[in-house]
Amino acid sequence: MTKKKVFIISHSHWDREWYMPFEQHHMRLVTLIDNLLDIFKHDPDFNSFHLDGQMIALDDYLAVRPERKPELAAAIKAGKLCIGPFYILQDDFLISPESNVRNMIIGRDQAREYGQEVPLGYFPDTFGNMGQTPQMMALANLKTAAFGRGVTPTGFNNQVGDADYASQYSEMWWQGPDGTRILGLLFANWYSNGNEIPVEKTAAKAFWDQKLADAEKFASTDNLLMMNGVDHQPVQLDVTAAIKVANELYPDYEFIHTNFTDYLSTLSAELPQDLSTIHGELTSQETDGWYTLANTASSRVYLKQENTKNERLLENQAEPLATMAYAAQDYPHDRLRYAWKLLLQNHPHDSICGCSVDEVHREMLTRFAKSQEVARFITHDALMTLTAKINTVEFGAQAKPFVVVNTTGFTKSGLTRIVVEWNRIDFSAAGSIQEQRAQLVQQLKTLPELMVVDAHGQSVPFRLIDQQVAFHYDLPKDRFREPFQAIELTIELNMVDMPAFAWRTLALQPATQAGVADSAVKAQPRLISNEWLKVVVEDDGSLTMTNRETGKVYHQMLVFEDTGDMGNEYIYRQTTDNHAYYSTDFPMDVRLVHADELGSELELTNYLEVPVSADDQLAQETQAVIDITKRTAKRSAEKVPLTITTKIRLNPHSRQLQFESHLNNQAKDHRLRVLFKTALVAETHVADSIYETVTRPNHPAKNWQNPTNPQHQQAFASVFNEANGVTVGNFGLNEYEILPQDNTIALTMLRCVGEMGDWGYFATPEAQCQGEFTFNYSVELTDGSKAQQVASYQRAQGAQTPFSVQQTTRHAGTLAADHQYLEVNTPEFAVTSLKRANTGTGMTLRGYNLGDRQVPLSVSAGDLQAEPVNFFEEPLTDVDSTTLAAAEIKTLLFTEKERS
């Protein structure tokens, strides 16, 4: 008789920071690895320890114990310490597609400095899993993923319900939207099902009777997986002794202390034919809906905004500009990786989700700031290097040239702002600093009329926003700093249809002709419009928007909603009064700010008053650790002002209406959303997810009990049918909900709570998010066609990245004043990365299909040839570089063509 095998893997799920500050967790990690190195020496039966799939644990350990690196490396080489393949255990949905990839690249690279990484995509506690995981794992040479959430196990005697999200076995096939399929391992009894195994025989018998039955209920083979560990679990020092006892007690089983590599090898050879296939993203649709943890997308929204800013700086400015500016040998790989690692340190699920104690999230702000400063340094240096090569001699002697760069993969229109230095006086010049300043102030008073011209001498409309005399300094690379004072002129201008990865050179100079107003601008005190859109501010402060192409009119757009929140950092739960405050029930003011050839701008102010907090009942319930579904708190009778000032901007060259809302939040225990009522007939909608425009139902599953249905997004969510569509874009606002009664798109701006939640009471007063906030978002109306829908997605993504602008001098150069560095001629191809290749002299371009069908892929970079590669820039011989399949992620390596 063949024995059943019980594979016992020792591990500790290491949340780097969570219910304690980082350094508290850190010191315990040092103790854990110290103990591991000792047990490796003294227990020859101890097979190995799985270091939670994340390489950062080694960085953290060696920061304290650098002298033990040789010992650590030897343990890894011997297979005792199993490492990788990732750098950190991230949240899938709240970081960008490219951040997910860099996590794999950096993790694998660091693992291979020691030996071989574990060949397993490891997501034990991720709060839901991205639908493109199968394709992403395949592009990282991983054939299996293990996860703890998102699939309901039914047991082999039970009928599978929703085949997309349920499986009779703990093993299943997982298929992505492009058709890629990998093996999925669900921790059906969680990743602690073999934790703290007893050595004493009576206790061991009771333990194993239960644990074996639990595992066999879901296992598809006679190979049972037992995870010997849990969150921050110290290593079980006597686990091998416990295994010997188990083997004595159960002669029909073979208990093995092992590792994932050996377990997967045995399992894969014995998989049955009747495994279920699950599809797409795994977000626990088959649960009651309370514990999907999707509301972490709106916890501490300031973190999400900083993260988006950081990602756009690195992915969409620093890397593309460095690629354009530097030869391959000068590309700052080391500095960029340093910045990426700082950013990734904020991406573990308990960090970026905003569901930790206050000390954790304070430290995150420092990491964001450090990573962003590195990115800004690289961006500025690349701009200076690039503009120095651009020929600007065609501009006049009095001109002040500057270069505008579109670093996105889309054609882009919109406002950009630049500070032009008109004149300067160095501190080293004659006269005191005060006399120098007085001289510049006098020059400022006598400035000539100004104009902006392009490289062909054509006038370009602009606005003069500000003028001042300011102190600055230069830091030359070959000499001491140079302080100076300068006349600075801040101007805005409209860039129209700038191609992807292109630059244009313009100049500010004394005017030689009068400007001509653009008749396309239409504005009244409460009405703005352009060729495609008409926007009216109604008496209640809501917007009525008309799609001038289709004639479709939308009412009750831009309505602010405030409700009580007696939940926690993980889950929103409305207070039991169930009352919502709407901006349409309060006074408002509106004024016209701009109406010129650059566009129109309205300023709308909504004067809400909302409860100051929840009532005293909430404090009693949180401290008593009462589950949120059983709380009875209401909102306070005391009110505080919640004044929301929104700039509403319409560009004459764009279908997108842009918003910037500012407020000072002094209320607690509440959620603020902005609502866009579409009233469109549609059963599904789409949202921007990880390398995917994902389709989601507007109504949750039948067994969903949570009265809300929050969802994750990256840059947009869109409701549409065959005749009309509404796309709402955002910057760092990752939570939305489709209200099914009228298909309103509800965008969460702020969610304020006072406790962490989960397994105890952890007060988090800083999660109440008191103070000043600014939110950027947009809306675009379409005719529902694929072309207009895709274009609206592009504009939502492109709006997250500003134009890069740099003043330069009049000089000769080898580059044209106007140029496109790399052409992207496929509208559906959403570029996520342009960078130099990790090795060699080439460069890589990565993106994915925004649409839902195969299209020709047309990208070109001069004489360079494109070759499809995986995430590690290894050739993919069976992939065509000239087509883009539905939901396909594609990386192209551009190198010089071989000469015949």
Buried (B, 14 or more C-beta within 10 A) or exposed (E): EEEBBBBBBBBBBBBBBBBBBBEBBBEBBBEBBBBBBEBBEEBEEBBBBBBBBBBBBBEBBBEBBEEBEEBBBBBBEEBBBBBBBBBBBBBBBBBBBBBBBBBBBBBBBBBEEBBBBBBBBBBBBBBBBBBBBBBBBBBBBBBBBBBBBBBBBBBBEEEBBEEBBBBBBBBBBBBBBBEBBBBBBBBBBBBBBBBBBBBEEEEBBEBBEEBBEBBEBBBBBBBBBBBBBBBBBEBBBBBBBBBBBBBEBBEEBBBBBBBBBBBBEBBBEEBEEEBBEBBBBBBBBBBBBBBBBBBBBBBBBBBBBBBBBBBBBBBBBBBBBBBBBBEBEEBBBEBBBBBBBBBBBBBBBBBBBBBBBBBBBEBBEEBBEBBBEBBBBBBBBBBBBBBBBBBBEBBBEEBBBBBBBBBBBBBBBBBBBBBBBBBBBEBEEEEEEEEBBEBBEEBBEEBEEBBBBBBEEEBBBBBEEEBEBBEEEEEEEEEEEBEBBBBBBBBBBBBBEBBBBBBBBBBBBEEEEEBEEBEEBBBEEBBBBBEBBBBBBBEBBBBBBBBBBBEBEBEBBBBBBBBBBBBBBBBBBBBBBEEEBBBBEBEBEBEBEBBBBBBBBBBBBBBBBBBBBBBEBBBEBBEEEBEBEEBEBBBBEEBBEBEBBBBBBBBBBBBBBBBBBBBEBBBBBBBBBBBBBBBBEBEEBBBBBBBBBBEBEBEBBEEBEBEBBBBBBBBBBBBBBEEBBBBBBBBBBBBBBBBBEEBBBBBBBBBBBBBBBBEEBBBBEBBBBBEEBEBBBBBBBBBBBBEBBBBBBBBBBBBBBBBBBBBBEBEEBEBEBBBBBBBBEBBBBBBBBBBBBEEEEBBBBBBBBBBBEBBEBEBBBEEBBBBBBBBBBEEBEEBEBEEBBBBBBBBBBBBEEEEE
